[in-house]
Amino acid sequence: MKKGVFVVFFVFSLTFLFSITALAGPVIDRILQRGELVVGMSGDQPPLNVKTKDGKIIGLDVDLSRIMADAMGVKLKIENIPFHKLLPALQEGKIDMILSNMTMTQTRNLKVAFVGPYFISGKALLAKVDTIISFSGTKDIDKSDFSVAVLKGSTSHVFVKQFVPKAKHVITKSLDESLDLVIQGKVDAMVSDYPFCVVSAFRYKHKGLATVKTPINFEPIGIALPPNDPLLINWVENLLTTLKATNILMNLSKRWFEETSWLKRLPDTKDYTMLFQK
């Protein structure tokens, strides 16, 4: 290669490299300069994220968020946002990431990046005991005289459209709204993530609620990130890999899925000895 050509190529390479570097971490730069990691979550998806009696959000998602903030050396700020508004908030730069029991779907992945899964979930049915006893599959509720509540913008909404098209779909703005409709008998059931249904069945067993023994399908839960920051994506991937390899993630999951002390901190909660049957 001639010297002049080599110099031009070298300068071009450096320019390209510096351009990539400059664009590599806009979100991380924002986090570090602000000294604060802003994480969006809905706060109504126990045991991943749920509000206590005093309005504080706790759960597995909060613990993971705190670990990330500590690793970055910044403060943690939780933004309590309705689930269907989380993705728009991330796309508009109002939050740095989403940890809110969000399923990694191909449709969502076209708009945002995902790291995970950090948890495996699936759909479940939450209803009065008699409905659950007679439930053997979606065919049992796929009828015009059956009403089912689902969260707006959730994979549960997509699920009922696909597998329970004949039933009456009642779209809600929060899981608590769906839950209230079931408790009050205004809908026959709600479809939501298995952990939420299990926790709710135990919390409101005295109101006659029950759920299925196992998830109806498979759903990987991940961390949603802005697509324009490869450095942040890589950083979260490496941190999650470390948490898995050192069993920290497993121990955090046990804390929220096998221990029950945190239930006492929730509104209208009875003390149950075990959340999940082993």
N, C-alpha and C positions, 0 to 999 in steps of 0.2 A: 504494500500500500504506500502510495506517495505521501511525503511528509505533509503537504498542504491539505490533502484529502483527510489524512489522519487527524490533523488539528481540527478541521471542520467537524469531523465525526465526533471527536472527543468533546468539543465544546457543545455540540448538539446533545450528546449523551448526558453531560452534566446539567444542561438546561432542563432536559426532560426529567432527570432524576430529582432535581431541586423542585420542579413543578409538582411532581408526585408527592414529594415529602411535604411540601407546603399544604397540599390538599389532603394529606393522609389523616390528620387528626383534628378537624374543625370542632367536633363535639367534645373530644377530650380536652382540647385547648380551652373551650368555653367552661367546662366543668372545673378545670384547674384554676383558671383565672378568677372564676366566681367563688371558688372554694366551697362548692356545694354540688352534690349529685341530686338531681331532681328526678324522682321515680314516680310514675303514674300507676295507680291501682284503684279498683272500685271500692274496696273495703267491705264487700258483702259476700265473700266467697270462702267461708271457713272450710278447712283450717289453714288455707293458704293466705288469706287476708280477711280480717273481720274486725269490726269496731267493738270496743269494750264499753262498759257502762258509762265511762267518763269520756267517750268519744275518741279514744286513742286506737289506732289501727295496729293490730298484732298479727302474727302468723308466719308461716314459712317464707312467704315472699318478702316480708319485712326483714327477717333475719338475713336472707340472702342480700338484700339491698344494703343493709348495714355493713355486712362483710365487704362488699364492693367499695362502699364509701370509705371504710377504714383503710382498705388496701390502697386507695387513691390518695389517702391523707386529707380527705375533705369531709365536710358535714353532710348528713343525709337529710333531705327534705322529701316527705311523702305528699304527693298531690292526689287528693281524693277526687276522682273523676268518674262519672257514670261509665259503665263498660263500653257502651256504643260510641262514646266520645273519646276513648283512649287513643285509637289509631289516628284520628284527625289531630289530636293534640300533639302526638309524636311527629307527624308530618309537618305540622306548623312550627315545630321547634319550641313548643311550650314546655315540654318535658324531655329528658335525656334518654329515657328508656321506659319500657313497660314490663312490670312484673305483676301480673294479675290473673294467674291461672288461665293464660291465653294459649289456645291450641295453635300449633304451627301448621297452618293450612297453606296449600299452594296459592290460593287466591290472595291471602294476606301477604304471602311471601313475594308476590309480584310488586308490592308497594313498600314493604319494609324488610329488613334483615332479621333473621332469627338465629339465636344460639341455644342449643339444647339437644334433646330435652333434659330438663332437670327433674321432671316428674312425669309419670305415665298415668293417664286418667281414662275416662270413658263416660258415656252417657248412662243415666239412670232415671227411673220413674219415682217420683215422690207423691204419695196419695194417702187416702185413708186405708186402714188395714184391709177392709173387705176388697177394695180394688186391687191391692197388691197380692192378696191371696189368690185371686182369680187370674192374675197376669202371668202369661207364659211366653209372650212375645208381642211385637208391635201390632200383629194382626188383631190382637184382642182389643186394642184401643183405636184402630183405624176404622172408625165408623162415625157417621154424621151426628149421632146423638152423644158423642164423647167430646168434652172440652178439655184442652190442655194449654197451660200457660208456659210461655218461653220468653227468655230475655232477648230484647231487641239487639240485633247485630251479633249474636252469638252463634256458635256452631250448633247449639241446641235448636235454634230457629231453622237452620239449614237441615238439620236431622229430621225434624217433624215434617218439613216440606217434602222431603224425599221418601220417608218411611211411614208417615202417618198423614197422608194428603187429605183423607176424607174427614178427619176430625176437625173440630172447630179450634182454630189457633187464636189464642189470646196473647197479644204481644205486650210485654211490660218493659218499663224503663229500668227496673232493678230486680234482683233476685228476691229481695225482701217483699216487693210488691207481688211477685208470683207466689211466694210462700204464704202471704196473707190471704190470697185468693183461695188457696187450697185449704187453709185452716178454717176459713169462713164458709167453705162449701160452695163458693161461687164458680169454681172450676172443678173438674173431676180429678185432675192431676197436674203436675208440672214436670217438664223434662229439663234436667240440668246435669252438671258434672257429678259423677259418683261421690266424690268426697263431700260436696255440699249436701247431697241428698242423705248420706249416711249421718253426718253431723246433725242435720235438721231433724231427721227421724228420731235421734236420741234426745235432742233438745226438747222436742215437742211430742214425745211419746205419750205424755199425759193428755194431749189433744187428739190422740188417735191416729197419728201419722206413722207411716212405715215406708220402707223402700225395698228394692230388689237386693238379692244377696251378692250379685256380681255385676260388673259393668256390662252394658249391652254392646258396646263397641270399643275400639282402641283409639286413644287420642294422645299424642305427644305434646306436653306443655313446655313452652320455651320463653326465652327473654327476647322481646321485640326491641330492635335497635334501628337508628337511622341508617339508611343504605349508603350514605355519603362519607362514612368514616371507617375505612378498613382497619385503622389502628385500634379503634374502640372495639370493633367486632373481634379482632384477634386477641385483644386484651381480655375480653369477657370469656372467649373460648378457652384460653389458657387458664384463667382463674377457675372456671367450672371444671375443667379437667383435673386440676389440683384438688378441688373440693371432693371430687368423686374418688380419686386415687387415695386420698388420706382418710376416707370414710367420714369426713366432716358432713358432707351432704346427707349421707345415710343417717347419721346421728341426729341431724336437724329434723329429718323426716320423722324419725321415731318420736322425737319430742312432741311433734304436733299431731301425729297420727296414732300414737299408742298411749301417750300420757293424757290425763284428763283434767289436770289442775287448772289449766287455762279456761276451761268451760265455766268455772265459777265467776269469771270476770265478765261474762257476757250477759246481756239483758235477758230476762225470762228464761233462766237456765237452771236445770236440776243437775245434781252431781251424779253422773253415771260412771261406773267403774271401768268401762272399756268402750272405745269408739268402734273398733273394728274387730270382728270375730276372726280369730286366727285359725 
